[in-house]
């Protein structure tokens, strides 16, 4: 079982906390591919060096630079809300990587692990190209989805079964094509495309494998939750961001020995204000 994430510098603290919590709880060493742009190598190296010093052979980290042709393809769309072209990189993982495990798990960088994620293999009773957790099927996604789709998955945690790699690649290529079709109107562009392409090739996992704000109804959270997903535009590493899952991020920061200035993003509020101001000026 292998893992991959997509690195982006503004989520560096999230990446650090995610992979730290993954390594701490895993019952065996884990291999993680880190997809990134070439210009992000230095920022990623700071994170990966710290993790390697902390966890050694428990974490096998492999930086992978996404080819420029794929970056250009992902960057030509106008993204909405807080989304950026990197969200589409996950659709191209098997175009970039040729050596992979029987099951490959994608994880968003705003996740925190509370248990042994390798135990997820016990959930694969039903064969499927994709295993994921159900999410709320909101109006923006319904508008771009065919009428026969009635359930909706969250793409933060996706388990790809590579047994039929030809079919898997074909389905991901279909998702890439759907992106082109719905880009003008879709809000959750990559996630909507995955839902449409894989709708008859997936199995739903219990929510403990991707526990989102959609599921959250107050503290304490259920004891069996393995993966916390800090959905929304505010993240646990934002200083005074007020995210409900911040205490688990603080735990990882403490374990890693991060100082007060090292553990927080202090610029998120000015960035958000600047983005809103630009949007207002644009019309």
Secondary structure, 3 states (H helix, E strand, C coil): CEEEEECCHHHHHHHHHHHHHHHHHCCCCEEEEEEECHHHHHHHHHHHHHHHHHHHHHEEEEEEECCHHHHHHHHCCCCCCCCCHHHHHHHHHHHHCCCCCCEEEEECCCEEECCCHHHHHHHCCCCCCEEEEECCCCHHHHHHCCCCCCCCEEEEEEEEECCCHHHHHHHHHHHHHHHHHHCCCCCCHHHHHHHHHCCCCEEEECHHHCECCCCCCCCCCCCCCCEEECCCCCCCCECCCCCCCHHHHHHHHHHCCCCCCCCCECCHHHHHHHHHHHHHHHC
